[in-house]
């Protein structure tokens, strides 16, 4: 009986997780297109630009994301043979791009975002049986406004 | 109060350093959010409840840092860094620190 439940969850996880991932990527790509002209750099000095610098402020965006049952199973199998766990790679990639987008959305009139930092940490784990393993990605930087 | 994560502000001069200021919060999730998150765990994807929780806590940490800087008489905090760690089971600590300065 337990096995049936497990198999059902894995199958559910596979289909629902896959469609969710696809729709999330679509939304990321659409929103990234909107911000394509906003320079976002990891350097500490603003890029040379015409106009006068009027304001600077801290912006940040964070995302907590979790993995589905199917991917967890695949990752467990991968652990035996070693190698790339591509299902986890797409997970962190989604979380990172989402965080950067949220950060940009915080300051729509920014001319540049400088000193971008991205940090990943795993939060809320080991809280007993049935705990939810999840990762948090935070992106932060300084929005610079030229006029 | 100017808060940035760069070291210098263009066109502004630093007249006084006040040292490091920091703010931290330790937050735990509550059971309701955890139940919703366990469902999400099957399908994967974003855990919105947790994202909100961490965003709120981070704002709280920033406002604590700000209060500390104001107490010192600073009008800007430069070189701000964030860090997250899981200190106890089911809880996360959010720590924000930076350098308080007076600018002109």
gemmi code that builds the backbone of each chain (N, CA, C; Angstrom):
import gemmi

chains = {
    "A": [
        ("UNK", (0.842, -1.211, 0.000), (0.000, 0.000, 0.000), (0.868, 1.249, 0.000)),
        ("UNK", (1.897, 1.208, 0.893), (2.820, 2.345, 0.944), (3.490, 2.564, -0.399)),
        ("UNK", (3.809, 1.458, -1.049), (4.485, 1.552, -2.342), (3.596, 2.226, -3.375)),
        ("UNK", (2.295, 1.887, -3.332), (1.351, 2.507, -4.275), (1.326, 4.015, -4.098)),
        ("UNK", (1.251, 4.413, -2.822), (1.210, 5.854, -2.544), (2.473, 6.518, -3.082)),
        ("UNK", (3.598, 5.862, -2.834), (4.874, 6.424, -3.257), (4.928, 6.568, -4.778)),
        ("UNK", (4.513, 5.489, -5.458), (4.549, 5.521, -6.927), (3.625, 6.615, -7.457)),
        ("UNK", (2.434, 6.727, -6.839), (1.501, 7.772, -7.266), (2.129, 9.150, -7.108)),
        ("UNK", (2.789, 9.354, -5.969), (3.408, 10.659, -5.722), (4.512, 10.948, -6.729)),
        ("UNK", (5.286, 9.908, -7.048), (6.365, 10.101, -8.014), (5.804, 10.470, -9.381)),
        ("UNK", (4.742, 9.735, -9.783), (4.141, 10.008, -11.096), (3.532, 11.412, -11.119)),
        ("UNK", (2.811, 11.732, -10.045), (2.229, 13.080, -9.928), (3.322, 14.142, -9.990)),
        ("UNK", (4.375, 13.890, -9.217), (5.491, 14.827, -9.167), (6.093, 15.039, -10.538)),
        ("UNK", (6.204, 13.938, -11.309), (6.809, 14.037, -12.629), (5.996, 14.945, -13.544)),
        ("UNK", (4.679, 14.669, -13.627), (3.870, 15.427, -14.579), (3.617, 16.857, -14.131)),
        ("UNK", (3.186, 16.995, -12.874), (2.881, 18.351, -12.390), (4.154, 19.198, -12.318)),
        ("UNK", (5.222, 18.581, -11.787), (6.484, 19.297, -11.670), (6.995, 19.755, -13.024)),
        ("UNK", (6.851, 18.886, -14.031), (7.341, 19.219, -15.359), (6.571, 20.389, -15.962)),
        ("UNK", (5.250, 20.348, -15.810), (4.459, 21.424, -16.412), (4.681, 22.734, -15.661)),
        ("UNK", (4.839, 22.638, -14.336), (5.112, 23.858, -13.565), (6.446, 24.471, -13.968)),
        ("UNK", (7.437, 23.584, -14.154), (8.758, 24.086, -14.511), (8.699, 24.795, -15.857)),
        ("UNK", (7.978, 24.177, -16.809), (7.886, 24.780, -18.135), (7.210, 26.137, -18.061)),
        ("UNK", (6.135, 26.241, -17.269), (5.433, 27.524, -17.222), (6.258, 28.563, -16.476)),
        ("UNK", (7.026, 28.110, -15.484), (7.892, 29.059, -14.775), (8.967, 29.601, -15.711)),
        ("UNK", (9.562, 28.699, -16.526), (10.588, 29.155, -17.470), (10.022, 30.137, -18.489)),
        ("UNK", (8.777, 29.883, -18.922), (8.150, 30.810, -19.869), (8.021, 32.188, -19.244)),
        ("UNK", (7.564, 32.208, -17.981), (7.372, 33.491, -17.316), (8.713, 34.193, -17.082)),
        ("UNK", (9.746, 33.411, -16.741), (11.078, 33.998, -16.529), (11.577, 34.637, -17.826)),
        ("UNK", (11.421, 33.904, -18.932), (11.940, 34.418, -20.195), (11.229, 35.685, -20.632)),
        ("UNK", (9.909, 35.698, -20.394), (9.133, 36.870, -20.777), (9.572, 38.094, -19.966)),
        ("UNK", (9.739, 37.895, -18.647), (10.111, 39.024, -17.802), (11.554, 39.436, -18.005)),
        ("UNK", (12.425, 38.466, -18.328), (13.816, 38.820, -18.599), (13.907, 39.697, -19.841)),
        ("UNK", (13.054, 39.425, -20.802), (13.019, 40.234, -22.017), (12.695, 41.679, -21.713)),
        ("UNK", (11.809, 41.879, -20.750), (11.392, 43.227, -20.367), (12.551, 44.027, -19.779)),
        ("UNK", (13.455, 43.320, -19.069), (14.555, 44.008, -18.400), (15.869, 43.902, -19.172)),
        ("UNK", (15.763, 43.471, -20.447), (16.981, 43.209, -21.214), (17.872, 44.443, -21.327)),
        ("UNK", (17.284, 45.638, -21.271), (18.085, 46.845, -21.472), (18.615, 47.426, -20.163)),
        ("UNK", (18.376, 46.763, -19.050), (18.878, 47.253, -17.758), (20.218, 46.584, -17.449)),
        ("UNK", (21.325, 47.366, -17.486), (22.616, 46.733, -17.212), (22.714, 46.295, -15.753)),
        ("UNK", (23.066, 45.051, -15.548), (23.216, 44.537, -14.186), (24.610, 43.947, -14.090)),
        ("UNK", (25.454, 44.554, -13.261), (26.853, 44.139, -13.233), (27.313, 43.832, -11.814)),
        ("UNK", (28.433, 43.129, -11.721), (28.963, 42.789, -10.406), (30.085, 43.736, -9.994)),
        ("UNK", (30.369, 44.747, -10.807), (31.417, 45.703, -10.449), (30.879, 46.719, -9.456)),
        ("UNK", (31.801, 47.375, -8.743), (31.364, 48.272, -7.680), (31.132, 49.696, -8.144)),
        ("UNK", (31.714, 50.047, -9.301), (31.526, 51.418, -9.807), (30.440, 51.407, -10.876)),
        ("UNK", (29.617, 52.464, -10.910), (28.618, 52.537, -11.968), (29.282, 52.631, -13.337)),
        ("UNK", (28.655, 52.052, -14.347), (29.168, 52.171, -15.701), (29.000, 53.619, -16.147)),
        ("UNK", (29.943, 54.104, -16.981), (29.803, 55.483, -17.443), (28.494, 55.657, -18.218)),
        ("UNK", (27.801, 56.711, -17.878), (26.515, 56.945, -18.533), (26.233, 58.443, -18.557)),
        ("UNK", (25.514, 58.869, -19.564), (25.165, 60.288, -19.653), (24.190, 60.660, -18.550)),
        ("UNK", (24.246, 61.916, -18.155), (23.301, 62.380, -17.142), (23.924, 62.420, -15.769)),
        ("UNK", (23.128, 62.851, -14.825), (23.628, 63.026, -13.467), (23.067, 61.951, -12.559)),
        ("UNK", (23.943, 61.457, -11.683), (23.526, 60.415, -10.751), (22.664, 61.053, -9.653)),
        ("UNK", (21.440, 60.653, -9.519), (20.587, 61.289, -8.522), (20.313, 60.435, -7.285)),
        ("UNK", (20.293, 59.138, -7.451), (19.936, 58.329, -6.281), (20.534, 56.923, -6.377)),
        ("UNK", (20.798, 56.348, -5.200), (21.269, 54.962, -5.125), (20.505, 54.287, -4.011)),
        ("UNK", (20.088, 53.075, -4.232), (19.465, 52.371, -3.116), (19.618, 50.858, -3.216)),
        ("UNK", (19.514, 50.235, -2.059), (19.673, 48.789, -1.989), (18.400, 48.110, -2.480)),
        ("UNK", (18.549, 47.133, -3.368), (17.397, 46.342, -3.797), (17.721, 44.860, -3.592)),
        ("UNK", (16.694, 44.089, -3.270), (16.953, 42.658, -3.092), (15.730, 41.853, -3.486)),
        ("UNK", (15.963, 40.616, -3.827), (14.854, 39.731, -4.159), (15.167, 38.350, -3.643)),
        ("UNK", (14.165, 37.667, -3.115), (14.472, 36.328, -2.624), (13.428, 35.313, -3.056)),
        ("UNK", (13.857, 34.082, -3.209), (12.974, 32.980, -3.613), (13.312, 31.749, -2.786)),
        ("UNK", (12.293, 31.059, -2.326), (12.504, 29.758, -1.689), (11.860, 28.722, -2.595)),
        ("UNK", (12.608, 27.719, -2.943), (12.102, 26.769, -3.919), (12.357, 25.342, -3.422)),
        ("UNK", (11.485, 24.440, -3.825), (11.634, 23.059, -3.378), (11.556, 22.119, -4.584)),
        ("UNK", (12.030, 20.916, -4.386), (12.109, 19.967, -5.490), (10.919, 19.003, -5.437)),
        ("UNK", (10.557, 18.403, -6.590), (9.430, 17.465, -6.561), (9.899, 16.021, -6.327)),
        ("UNK", (8.928, 15.150, -6.086), (9.225, 13.765, -5.717), (10.017, 13.011, -6.774)),
        ("UNK", (9.645, 13.221, -8.034), (10.298, 12.486, -9.109), (11.782, 12.846, -9.188)),
        ("UNK", (12.041, 14.152, -9.111), (13.426, 14.602, -9.204), (14.253, 14.135, -8.017)),
        ("UNK", (13.584, 14.060, -6.871), (14.296, 13.574, -5.692), (14.719, 12.120, -5.871)),
        ("UNK", (13.825, 11.349, -6.483), (14.120, 9.939, -6.739), (15.297, 9.799, -7.701)),
        ("UNK", (15.246, 10.591, -8.789), (16.313, 10.549, -9.793), (17.643, 10.948, -9.159)),
        ("UNK", (17.597, 11.988, -8.319), (18.820, 12.451, -7.665), (19.363, 11.377, -6.737)),
        ("UNK", (18.461, 10.636, -6.079), (18.870, 9.545, -5.211), (19.586, 8.459, -5.989)),
        ("UNK", (19.086, 8.163, -7.196), (19.720, 7.158, -8.047), (21.085, 7.636, -8.530)),
        ("UNK", (21.143, 8.904, -8.886), (22.390, 9.510, -9.342), (23.496, 9.403, -8.296)),
        ("UNK", (23.067, 9.474, -7.061), (24.015, 9.410, -5.953), (24.828, 8.125, -5.962)),
        ("UNK", (24.243, 7.071, -6.532), (24.944, 5.788, -6.556), (26.081, 5.830, -7.577)),
        ("UNK", (25.788, 6.395, -8.754), (26.776, 6.366, -9.831), (27.603, 7.640, -9.932)),
        ("UNK", (27.138, 8.676, -9.308), (27.843, 9.961, -9.419), (27.498, 10.649, -10.723)),
        ("UNK", (27.990, 11.843, -10.871), (27.741, 12.596, -12.104), (26.836, 13.779, -11.875)),
        ("UNK", (26.535, 14.462, -12.975), (25.684, 15.649, -12.904), (24.275, 15.312, -12.479)),
        ("UNK", (23.726, 16.070, -11.554), (22.309, 15.921, -11.243), (21.607, 17.079, -11.930)),
        ("UNK", (21.210, 16.859, -13.181), (20.706, 17.992, -13.954), (19.358, 18.476, -13.428)),
        ("UNK", (18.620, 17.581, -12.739), (17.321, 18.026, -12.235), (17.499, 19.075, -11.139)),
        ("UNK", (18.575, 18.988, -10.374), (18.830, 19.998, -9.362), (19.379, 21.267, -9.988)),
        ("UNK", (20.110, 21.092, -11.090), (20.674, 22.270, -11.753), (19.590, 23.209, -12.240)),
        ("UNK", (18.530, 22.626, -12.843), (17.463, 23.509, -13.325), (16.742, 24.159, -12.149)),
        ("UNK", (16.677, 23.450, -11.031), (16.002, 23.997, -9.850), (16.703, 25.267, -9.349)),
        ("UNK", (18.019, 25.198, -9.153), (18.723, 26.382, -8.656), (18.777, 27.479, -9.710)),
        ("UNK", (18.848, 27.060, -10.974), (18.848, 28.049, -12.049), (17.559, 28.865, -12.029)),
        ("UNK", (16.424, 28.173, -11.862), (15.125, 28.858, -11.793), (15.087, 29.820, -10.625)),
        ("UNK", (15.540, 29.345, -9.460), (15.477, 30.169, -8.257), (16.337, 31.415, -8.412)),
        ("UNK", (17.521, 31.238, -9.026), (18.415, 32.376, -9.195), (17.851, 33.418, -10.130)),
        ("UNK", (17.359, 32.946, -11.269), (16.844, 33.914, -12.250), (15.614, 34.622, -11.705)),
        ("UNK", (14.799, 33.880, -10.973), (13.601, 34.473, -10.368), (14.000, 35.562, -9.357)),
        ("UNK", (15.005, 35.269, -8.525), (15.435, 36.243, -7.519), (15.957, 37.511, -8.168)),
        ("UNK", (16.764, 37.344, -9.226), (17.316, 38.520, -9.907), (16.181, 39.350, -10.500)),
        ("UNK", (15.177, 38.660, -11.056), (14.039, 39.387, -11.632), (13.265, 40.139, -10.562)),
        ("UNK", (13.077, 39.515, -9.412), (12.343, 40.179, -8.328), (13.087, 41.406, -7.850)),
        ("UNK", (14.421, 41.272, -7.818), (15.241, 42.406, -7.418), (15.052, 43.558, -8.401)),
        ("UNK", (15.069, 43.248, -9.702), (14.900, 44.296, -10.710), (13.519, 44.916, -10.639)),
        ("UNK", (12.520, 44.102, -10.334), (11.153, 44.620, -10.270), (10.950, 45.571, -9.099)),
        ("UNK", (11.844, 45.480, -8.109), (11.721, 46.371, -6.947), (11.997, 47.822, -7.291)),
        ("UNK", (12.786, 48.058, -8.301), (13.135, 49.429, -8.655), (13.004, 49.601, -10.167)),
        ("UNK", (11.787, 49.822, -10.655), (11.562, 49.844, -12.095), (12.240, 51.020, -12.802)),
        ("UNK", (12.530, 52.123, -12.061), (13.128, 53.276, -12.749), (14.650, 53.323, -12.623)),
        ("UNK", (15.269, 52.211, -12.248), (16.730, 52.181, -12.137), (17.370, 52.246, -13.520)),
        ("UNK", (18.536, 52.909, -13.591), (19.274, 52.948, -14.857), (20.279, 51.806, -14.934)),
        ("UNK", (20.806, 51.434, -13.751), (21.760, 50.324, -13.679), (21.608, 49.652, -12.328)),
        ("UNK", (22.029, 48.403, -12.267), (22.157, 47.764, -10.958), (23.601, 47.312, -10.824)),
        ("UNK", (24.289, 47.813, -9.795), (25.705, 47.486, -9.648), (25.934, 46.632, -8.408)),
        ("UNK", (27.113, 46.036, -8.365), (27.525, 45.182, -7.246), (26.487, 44.104, -6.913)),
        ("UNK", (26.100, 43.379, -7.934), (25.116, 42.309, -7.741), (25.746, 41.123, -7.006)),
        ("UNK", (25.085, 40.665, -5.980), (25.545, 39.489, -5.241), (24.425, 38.465, -5.219)),
        ("UNK", (24.788, 37.227, -5.400), (23.781, 36.161, -5.312), (24.249, 35.138, -4.284)),
        ("UNK", (23.372, 34.820, -3.385), (23.748, 33.884, -2.343), (22.713, 32.768, -2.239)),
        ("UNK", (23.171, 31.561, -1.996), (22.270, 30.415, -1.874), (22.453, 29.790, -0.496)),
        ("UNK", (21.354, 29.455, 0.135), (21.486, 28.743, 1.396), (20.329, 27.782, 1.540)),
        ("UNK", (20.524, 26.742, 2.318), (19.401, 25.829, 2.504), (18.765, 26.124, 3.862)),
        ("UNK", (17.467, 26.351, 3.831), (16.764, 26.788, 5.029), (15.713, 25.775, 5.462)),
        ("UNK", (15.305, 25.886, 6.698), (14.205, 25.099, 7.263), (14.356, 23.603, 7.050)),
        ("UNK", (15.546, 23.092, 7.204), (15.684, 21.649, 7.009), (15.808, 20.957, 8.368)),
        ("UNK", (15.821, 19.633, 8.341), (15.999, 18.814, 9.547), (14.988, 19.105, 10.642)),
        ("UNK", (13.771, 19.500, 10.263), (12.810, 19.769, 11.325), (11.921, 18.551, 11.558)),
        ("UNK", (12.536, 17.438, 11.658), (11.789, 16.226, 11.976), (11.320, 15.483, 10.749)),
        ("UNK", (10.495, 14.490, 10.966), (10.013, 13.650, 9.881), (9.089, 14.441, 8.956)),
        ("UNK", (9.192, 14.134, 7.683), (8.337, 14.812, 6.720), (8.716, 16.261, 6.526)),
        ("UNK", (9.957, 16.604, 6.858), (10.361, 18.003, 6.709), (10.574, 18.326, 5.236)),
        ("UNK", (10.506, 19.590, 4.937), (10.592, 20.036, 3.569), (11.978, 20.593, 3.317)),
        ("UNK", (12.717, 19.929, 2.442), (14.024, 20.461, 2.091), (13.848, 21.565, 1.067)),
        ("UNK", (14.401, 22.712, 1.337), (14.225, 23.787, 0.377), (15.453, 24.672, 0.351)),
        ("UNK", (15.658, 25.316, -0.767), (16.780, 26.241, -0.836), (16.283, 27.658, -1.013)),
        ("UNK", (17.045, 28.583, -0.463), (16.721, 29.989, -0.598), (17.807, 30.645, -1.424)),
        ("UNK", (17.389, 31.460, -2.387), (18.353, 32.231, -3.148), (18.029, 33.693, -2.958)),
        ("UNK", (19.029, 34.462, -2.550), (18.811, 35.886, -2.445), (19.758, 36.619, -3.382)),
        ("UNK", (19.215, 37.589, -4.095), (20.019, 38.421, -4.989), (19.899, 39.838, -4.495)),
        ("UNK", (21.006, 40.528, -4.339), (20.915, 41.923, -3.938), (21.969, 42.771, -4.612)),
        ("UNK", (21.684, 44.033, -4.715), (22.592, 44.944, -5.396), (22.166, 46.378, -5.132)),
        ("UNK", (22.862, 47.293, -5.763), (22.540, 48.701, -5.595), (21.949, 49.249, -6.885)),
        ("UNK", (20.752, 49.761, -6.800), (20.129, 50.365, -7.971), (20.610, 51.806, -8.089)),
        ("UNK", (21.064, 52.172, -9.278), (21.571, 53.531, -9.503), (20.639, 54.222, -10.473)),
        ("UNK", (20.232, 55.432, -10.102), (19.312, 56.167, -10.961), (20.003, 57.392, -11.539)),
        ("UNK", (20.074, 57.440, -12.869), (20.645, 58.595, -13.574), (19.509, 59.432, -14.149)),
        ("UNK", (19.764, 60.728, -14.235), (18.707, 61.547, -14.834), (19.298, 62.536, -15.827)),
    ],
    "B": [
        ("UNK", (18.159, 58.167, 5.137), (19.167, 57.104, 5.312), (19.451, 56.435, 3.970)),
        ("UNK", (20.715, 56.515, 3.536), (21.111, 55.872, 2.282), (21.671, 54.492, 2.624)),
        ("UNK", (21.141, 53.466, 2.005), (21.674, 52.120, 2.241), (22.099, 51.527, 0.903)),
        ("UNK", (23.369, 51.185, 0.776), (23.824, 50.567, -0.465), (24.815, 49.459, -0.142)),
        ("UNK", (25.107, 48.631, -1.142), (26.144, 47.629, -0.901), (27.426, 47.926, -1.668)),
        ("UNK", (27.632, 49.195, -2.025), (28.929, 49.591, -2.589), (29.709, 50.362, -1.531)),
        ("UNK", (31.013, 50.538, -1.800), (31.859, 51.094, -0.750), (31.873, 52.614, -0.695)),
        ("UNK", (31.692, 53.236, -1.838), (31.709, 54.702, -1.844), (30.509, 55.208, -2.616)),
        ("UNK", (30.084, 56.408, -2.292), (28.994, 57.008, -3.039), (29.590, 58.090, -3.938)),
        ("UNK", (29.331, 58.030, -5.221), (29.846, 59.063, -6.107), (29.245, 60.412, -5.716)),
        ("UNK", (30.024, 61.453, -5.845), (29.601, 62.838, -5.553), (29.356, 63.112, -4.072)),
        ("UNK", (29.585, 62.129, -3.216), (29.378, 62.352, -1.792), (30.686, 62.064, -1.066)),
        ("UNK", (30.863, 62.772, 0.047), (32.103, 62.613, 0.790), (31.803, 62.008, 2.154)),
        ("UNK", (32.620, 61.041, 2.546), (32.429, 60.431, 3.867), (33.166, 61.279, 4.890)),
        ("UNK", (32.453, 61.825, 5.879), (33.120, 62.664, 6.872), (33.392, 61.927, 8.176)),
        ("UNK", (32.657, 60.870, 8.457), (32.877, 60.170, 9.709), (32.483, 58.695, 9.599)),
        ("UNK", (33.298, 57.838, 10.210), (32.963, 56.415, 10.263), (32.444, 56.060, 11.650)),
        ("UNK", (31.420, 55.253, 11.712), (30.889, 54.870, 13.026), (31.071, 53.388, 13.312)),
        ("UNK", (31.734, 52.671, 12.415), (31.939, 51.234, 12.635), (30.785, 50.403, 12.101)),
        ("UNK", (30.797, 49.143, 12.492), (29.827, 48.186, 11.944), (28.480, 48.273, 12.658)),
        ("UNK", (27.419, 48.231, 11.886), (26.084, 48.090, 12.470), (25.468, 46.829, 11.889)),
        ("UNK", (24.636, 46.191, 12.677), (24.048, 44.956, 12.164), (22.659, 44.745, 12.728)),
        ("UNK", (21.913, 43.894, 12.091), (20.588, 43.534, 12.576), (20.352, 42.074, 12.275)),
        ("UNK", (19.699, 41.384, 13.190), (19.411, 39.983, 12.860), (18.041, 39.578, 13.381)),
        ("UNK", (17.450, 38.617, 12.718), (16.200, 38.034, 13.217), (16.302, 36.532, 13.054)),
        ("UNK", (15.745, 35.816, 14.008), (15.608, 34.368, 13.851), (14.119, 34.100, 13.774)),
        ("UNK", (13.700, 33.480, 12.695), (12.281, 33.230, 12.510), (12.022, 31.756, 12.349)),
        ("UNK", (10.908, 31.351, 12.861), (10.490, 29.977, 12.665), (9.210, 30.001, 11.838)),
        ("UNK", (9.010, 28.958, 11.077), (7.772, 28.866, 10.304), (6.685, 28.306, 11.210)),
        ("UNK", (5.430, 28.609, 10.905), (4.385, 28.001, 11.726), (3.752, 26.819, 11.003)),
        ("UNK", (3.001, 26.032, 11.765), (2.529, 24.745, 11.262), (1.710, 24.868, 9.979)),
        ("UNK", (0.860, 25.883, 9.888), (0.002, 26.036, 8.710), (0.820, 26.157, 7.443)),
        ("UNK", (1.861, 26.959, 7.520), (2.719, 27.130, 6.358), (3.432, 25.834, 6.027)),
        ("UNK", (3.766, 25.090, 7.057), (4.487, 23.849, 6.851), (3.624, 22.823, 6.139)),
        ("UNK", (2.336, 22.790, 6.472), (1.441, 21.828, 5.826), (1.319, 22.150, 4.343)),
        ("UNK", (1.137, 23.425, 4.034), (1.052, 23.820, 2.629), (2.341, 23.460, 1.904)),
        ("UNK", (3.449, 23.677, 2.596), (4.741, 23.399, 1.977), (4.931, 21.909, 1.718)),
        ("UNK", (4.350, 21.061, 2.575), (4.504, 19.627, 2.320), (3.774, 19.209, 1.058)),
        ("UNK", (2.676, 19.880, 0.755), (1.996, 19.583, -0.509), (2.867, 20.003, -1.674)),
        ("UNK", (3.434, 21.185, -1.552), (4.318, 21.693, -2.588), (5.491, 20.769, -2.818)),
        ("UNK", (5.866, 20.086, -1.758), (7.005, 19.204, -1.802), (6.820, 18.067, -2.796)),
        ("UNK", (5.564, 17.680, -3.031), (5.281, 16.607, -3.979), (5.486, 17.108, -5.406)),
        ("UNK", (4.996, 18.315, -5.651), (5.015, 18.825, -7.027), (6.236, 19.680, -7.334)),
        ("UNK", (6.930, 20.108, -6.309), (8.071, 20.990, -6.535), (7.610, 22.410, -6.788)),
        ("UNK", (8.552, 23.292, -6.908), (8.212, 24.675, -7.208), (8.418, 25.587, -6.034)),
        ("UNK", (7.984, 26.821, -6.219), (8.264, 27.820, -5.216), (7.400, 27.637, -3.978)),
        ("UNK", (7.999, 27.835, -2.804), (7.249, 27.799, -1.549), (6.953, 29.247, -1.160)),
        ("UNK", (5.810, 29.752, -1.622), (5.510, 31.177, -1.468), (5.456, 31.618, -0.015)),
        ("UNK", (4.902, 30.753, 0.847), (4.799, 31.088, 2.263), (6.169, 31.345, 2.872)),
        ("UNK", (7.129, 30.503, 2.495), (8.483, 30.656, 3.035), (9.151, 31.897, 2.467)),
        ("UNK", (8.908, 32.154, 1.179), (9.506, 33.344, 0.572), (9.034, 34.596, 1.295)),
        ("UNK", (7.709, 34.656, 1.540), (7.153, 35.807, 2.257), (7.760, 35.932, 3.642)),
        ("UNK", (7.849, 34.799, 4.319), (8.389, 34.778, 5.674), (9.801, 35.358, 5.709)),
        ("UNK", (10.630, 34.903, 4.764), (12.016, 35.365, 4.762), (12.119, 36.826, 4.355)),
        ("UNK", (11.252, 37.253, 3.434), (11.274, 38.658, 3.026), (10.900, 39.562, 4.195)),
        ("UNK", (9.846, 39.161, 4.928), (9.437, 39.940, 6.110), (10.570, 40.007, 7.128)),
        ("UNK", (11.198, 38.851, 7.388), (12.247, 38.830, 8.398), (13.432, 39.673, 7.972)),
        ("UNK", (13.705, 39.672, 6.668), (14.838, 40.444, 6.196), (14.562, 41.939, 6.354)),
        ("UNK", (13.328, 42.343, 6.078), (12.961, 43.748, 6.273), (13.110, 44.139, 7.739)),
        ("UNK", (12.717, 43.224, 8.594), (12.837, 43.444, 10.037), (14.303, 43.640, 10.428)),
        ("UNK", (15.170, 42.764, 9.895), (16.601, 42.862, 10.204), (17.170, 44.190, 9.708)),
        ("UNK", (16.744, 44.604, 8.508), (17.227, 45.880, 7.962), (16.778, 47.032, 8.849)),
        ("UNK", (15.528, 46.992, 9.335), (15.066, 48.109, 10.152), (15.777, 48.140, 11.498)),
        ("UNK", (16.177, 46.973, 12.006), (16.964, 46.960, 13.239), (18.345, 47.573, 13.016)),
        ("UNK", (18.928, 47.232, 11.863), (20.241, 47.791, 11.536), (20.149, 49.308, 11.397)),
        ("UNK", (19.079, 49.760, 10.741), (18.849, 51.195, 10.546), (18.741, 51.912, 11.884)),
        ("UNK", (17.968, 51.316, 12.805), (17.771, 51.923, 14.125), (19.104, 52.080, 14.839)),
        ("UNK", (19.945, 51.062, 14.696), (21.259, 51.113, 15.335), (22.104, 52.238, 14.744)),
        ("UNK", (22.037, 52.382, 13.428), (22.819, 53.427, 12.765), (22.323, 54.816, 13.162)),
        ("UNK", (21.005, 54.957, 13.284), (20.445, 56.244, 13.672), (20.881, 56.625, 15.082)),
        ("UNK", (20.967, 55.619, 15.931), (21.405, 55.854, 17.297), (22.825, 56.417, 17.338)),
        ("UNK", (23.646, 55.950, 16.370), (25.027, 56.409, 16.319), (25.164, 57.759, 15.630)),
        ("UNK", (24.085, 58.236, 15.056), (24.131, 59.519, 14.373), (24.605, 59.431, 12.940)),
        ("UNK", (24.526, 58.249, 12.341), (24.965, 58.091, 10.953), (23.821, 58.444, 10.014)),
        ("UNK", (24.164, 58.837, 8.784), (23.094, 59.068, 7.824), (23.198, 58.178, 6.585)),
        ("UNK", (24.102, 57.207, 6.634), (24.188, 56.243, 5.535), (24.791, 54.935, 6.035)),
        ("UNK", (24.428, 53.847, 5.382), (25.060, 52.551, 5.678), (25.605, 52.023, 4.357)),
        ("UNK", (26.918, 51.806, 4.328), (27.554, 51.351, 3.099), (27.995, 49.901, 3.239)),
        ("UNK", (28.251, 49.296, 2.064), (28.794, 47.947, 2.016), (27.945, 46.928, 2.791)),
        ("UNK", (26.663, 46.971, 2.568), (25.738, 46.078, 3.274), (25.827, 44.658, 2.717)),
        ("UNK", (25.834, 43.688, 3.603), (25.856, 42.275, 3.197), (24.718, 41.530, 3.898)),
        ("UNK", (24.179, 40.544, 3.196), (23.142, 39.700, 3.782), (23.719, 38.317, 4.029)),
        ("UNK", (23.263, 37.677, 5.089), (23.571, 36.252, 5.148), (22.437, 35.498, 5.822)),
        ("UNK", (22.225, 34.276, 5.365), (21.155, 33.430, 5.904), (21.785, 32.150, 6.424)),
        ("UNK", (21.368, 31.716, 7.599), (21.856, 30.420, 8.045), (20.735, 29.719, 8.778)),
        ("UNK", (20.758, 28.399, 8.768), (19.728, 27.716, 9.541), (20.348, 27.305, 10.869)),
        ("UNK", (19.899, 27.970, 11.928), (20.525, 27.787, 13.230), (19.911, 26.648, 14.020)),
        ("UNK", (18.585, 26.560, 14.014), (17.922, 25.490, 14.757), (17.004, 24.770, 13.774)),
        ("UNK", (16.498, 23.630, 14.182), (15.597, 22.887, 13.304), (14.367, 23.734, 12.998)),
        ("UNK", (14.095, 23.915, 11.715), (12.894, 24.636, 11.334), (12.956, 26.131, 11.497)),
        ("UNK", (14.136, 26.666, 11.764), (14.240, 28.110, 11.899), (15.393, 28.634, 11.052)),
        ("UNK", (15.292, 29.875, 10.662), (16.361, 30.468, 9.869), (16.770, 31.783, 10.497)),
        ("UNK", (18.054, 32.063, 10.433), (18.514, 33.336, 10.928), (18.880, 34.212, 9.744)),
        ("UNK", (18.405, 35.450, 9.773), (18.745, 36.396, 8.735), (19.575, 37.481, 9.362)),
        ("UNK", (20.736, 37.712, 8.795), (21.676, 38.650, 9.386), (22.066, 39.671, 8.333)),
        ("UNK", (22.010, 40.918, 8.711), (22.377, 41.997, 7.800), (23.413, 42.859, 8.494)),
        ("UNK", (24.488, 43.194, 7.813), (25.467, 44.070, 8.440), (26.075, 45.035, 7.433)),
        ("UNK", (26.575, 46.125, 7.923), (27.152, 47.135, 7.050), (27.948, 48.132, 7.862)),
        ("UNK", (28.514, 49.122, 7.179), (29.304, 50.139, 7.860), (28.502, 51.433, 7.933)),
        ("UNK", (28.345, 51.938, 9.152), (27.602, 53.188, 9.319), (28.556, 54.356, 9.133)),
        ("UNK", (28.168, 55.306, 8.311), (29.010, 56.486, 8.070), (28.150, 57.745, 8.035)),
        ("UNK", (28.818, 58.868, 8.186), (28.143, 60.140, 7.961), (28.657, 60.691, 6.647)),
        ("UNK", (27.765, 61.029, 5.756), (28.182, 61.560, 4.450), (27.722, 62.991, 4.281)),
        ("UNK", (28.405, 63.695, 3.386), (28.033, 65.076, 3.120), (27.824, 65.259, 1.623)),
    ],
}
model = gemmi.Model(1)
for chain_id, residues in chains.items():
    chain = gemmi.Chain(chain_id)
    for i, (resn, *xyz) in enumerate(residues, 1):
        res = gemmi.Residue()
        res.name, res.seqid = resn, gemmi.SeqId(i, " ")
        for name, pos in zip(("N", "CA", "C"), xyz):
            atom = gemmi.Atom()
            atom.name, atom.element = name, gemmi.Element(name[0])
            atom.pos, atom.b_iso = gemmi.Position(*pos), 0.0
            res.add_atom(atom)
        chain.add_residue(res)
    model.add_chain(chain)
structure = gemmi.Structure()
structure.add_model(model)
structure.setup_entities()
